Amino acid sequence: MNLELKNKVAIVGGASKGIGYGIAHVLAQEGVSVAITARREPDLSQAAERIRSETGVRVLPIAADARKADDCKRIVEMVTKEFGGVDILVNNDGAPPIGEIMSFDDTAWHKAVEQNLMYVIRMVREAVPSMKARGGGSILNITAISAIQPIPGFALSVATWSGVIGFAKTLSLEIAQHGINVNTICPGYIDTSRLRTVFAAGGEPMEVVQDRLRQEIPVKRIGTVDDIASLVALLVSPRGSYITGAAIQVDGGLLRAVR
């Protein structure tokens, strides 16, 4: 299927590795010029070179801290200068620390809000004017299944990503008339370095943890980055333009609720 993405321009956050990298790579394979952001410049530059060499598209690495308002503004300014504007915005970053909810002070909560919620709000604020000027666009937020099915120990993420879902739903109603769709993906257990770090913290061998997770998931496998990236490509393409305001779990059936 031709997703009609060739020559579009995308910004993908947290794209030096993991889900962000996978999304940027899949979009590049579809002919999208991609700007990739992350905090660590060496990893980001290596990721950009891999995508560039494997797809032949234009890739712009921008070392930036998504928690800083000035950096969010700078990202969009650099992309507009280099590529002429923004068609696709994929908001993706790391996650706050895990721990018992009562253990977090105001500083921890403030950092989580800046990283997960304000990052999305600021990037949207900067990118939407360009999308309107170009006749439309797509915004896609990456959160986690814990935002709609809370997990003990993940309070900072649960609270702030739930806010992202509410923000995105409201935004989708307000900017649909401009040809911009807004969606949120809530991944379940995806095979990334973060998953391995989080579940290895308990001291069990990772093989034991992975086997237990597989038994918990109805399809009996842990998800891959491609499982997420492929859906993103559809949702941000003209083929997915009638889907907006959705929070979609990609979890192998892990979510038990009926909605």
N, C-alpha and C positions, 0 to 999 in steps of 0.2 A: 504494500500500500504506500502510495506517495503521500506523505504528510504535508506537503506544500510548505515546507519550512525553509527552503533554499533562499539564501540571501537575507534571512531575518537576522536580527541582532539580539543576543541574550546576555544577561548578567547572571552568573551562577555563584552563589556564596558558598564558602567552605569547600572549595573545589580542589584543594591540593591532594585530597585523598577521600576514600570512602564514598558515601552516597553522592556528595557534591561532585567529585571527580567523575563518577559514573554517569551522572546526568549531563555534565559538560561534554563528555566524550560521545554520548549518544546523540546529543544535539549537533555536535560537530559533524558526525557521520551523516546527518540529514542536511548538511550544507549551511548550518547556522554559524555566523561569526560569533565567537564567544569571548566574553570578558570573564575571567575567573578571579575570585578574591579569596584571600585567607590571610592569617596573621603572619605566618612563617614564610619569609621570602624565598629561602633556598628550596623548600619543598614545592612552593607555588611555581617557581621557574621551571623546575624539573617536570612538573605536571603539564605545564603549558607546552614544553618542548615535546613531550610524548604525544599529546593530542595533536599538535601541529604536524609532527612527522607521520602520524598514523592516519590522519584525515585530510591533510592538505589545506585546511581552512585557516582563516585568520584567528589568532588567539592573542588576547591581551591580558597578561597577568598584572593584577593590581594588589600589592601588599597593603592590607588595610585591617583595621580593628572594627568589626561591626558594632561594637559597643559604644563607639564614639560618633557623635552627630557630624562632626567635620569630615570624618572619613567616609560616611555614607554619602555626603554631598559630593566629595571629591571623586568617588567611584563613578557616579552618574556623569559628572562633568568630563571626566577622562574618556568615558565610553562615547559620549556625544561628540567630543572632539575627534576621536579616532575613527568611529564608525558612523557618525551622523545622527544617532538617536538610539532609542531603546524600544524593542518590540516585546521582549520577554524578560520577566524578572523572576528568578527562582531564589527565594529567601531560605537559606539553609546555613546553619552554624552548628557549633558544638552544643553541649548541654551543660547546665550548672552541676555542681557537686551533688552526690547522693548522701542521704543521711536522715535521721529522724527529724520530723517536722519541728519539734520543740527545740532542737539544737541550733537552729538558724537564727542569727540576730538580724537587725535591720540592715546591716551592711550586706549580708548574704542575699537577703531578699532584694535589695536595691540592685545588686549586680545581676541577679537573675532577670529582673524586669528589664534592665538595660540590654542584656544579651538576647533574650528571647522575644520580648514584646516590642520594646522601643526600636530595636533594630528593624523589625518588619515595618513598623509605622513610618520610620524615617526613610527607608528605602522606597516605600510606596510613594511617600510625599514627593520625593525627588524624581522618581521615574514616570509617574502618571502623566505629567504635562507633556512629556515627549511622546508617550503612547497616544494621547489625544491628538497631538499635532500630526502623527503618522497614520491616523485613521483607525486605530485600534491596537489591541495588544493582549497580553496574558500575564497574570500574576499567579505564582504557585508557591505555597508555603510548605516546608517540610517540618512536621512536628514529630509525634510518636503516638502509638496506641494508648500510652498511659494518659494522654490528654482526654480520652473519652472512656477509658477503663483504668482508673487510678491504681498505681502499684505502691505499696508501702516503701518508704525510703526515697521516693522520687517527687516529693512535694514541690520543690522549686520548679521543676519542669512541668508538672501537672498543672499547677496554678497559672503559670505564665503562658504555656501553650494553649490552655483553655481560653485564655484571653485572646490569643492569636486567632483561634477559630471564630470567636465572637466578632472580632474586628473584621476578619475576612468576609464573614457573612454579611455584615452591615455594608462593607465597602462594595461587595458584589451588587447590592441593590442600588447603590448610588452611582456607580460608573458603568453599569450595563449599557446604558443608552449611548455610550461612547465606543461601543464595540470592544470593551475590555472584559474578559472573564477572570474570575478570581476563585481559586480552589485551594484546598489544603489536603495534603496526604499525611496519613497517620501510620507510619510503618510499624510492624510488629518486630519480631526478632529477626534482624538482618545481619548477615555475616560481615561484620566490620570490626576494626580494631577496638572501637568503643565497646561493642558487645562483649568481646573477649576480656577487656579490662574490667568491666563492671562485674561480670559473673565469675571471673577468676579471683576477685577480691576476697571471696569467702574461703579461699584456701583449698578448695577441691580441684582435682585435675580437670582441665578444660574438657577433656573427652567425656568425663562423667557429667559435667554440666550440660554439654551439648546433647547428650543422649536424653537427659531429663527434659530439656526444652523440646526436643523432637516428639517426645511422648505427649507433651502438653498441647502441641499444635495439631489440629485435625488432619492436615495434609502430610504430617510426619516428616517435615523437613524445615530447616532454617532457611529464611529467605535470602536472596542474593541482591546485590546492588542493581543488577539488571532488571530484577522484578520491579524495582522502584523507578529506575530511569526510563524504562519502556513506557510506563504509564504517564510519566511526566511529559515525554515527547508527544504523546497523543493529546493530553490536556492542554498543552500550550500551542498546539497546532490549529489551523483552521478546521481540521476534522473534529476537534473537540470543543469548538466554540459555543455549542449549545449547552455545555455543562458549566455551570457557574454556581457559586455559593455552596459547593459541596465539601464535606469533610469525609474523605474516603480512606477506609482502613485497608492496608495491604499487609495481611497478617496470616495468611494460610488458614483463616477461619478461627483465629485465636479469640477474637471478640465474641462474647457469648450473648450480648444484648440483642433484643429485637427492637429496631428503630423504625 
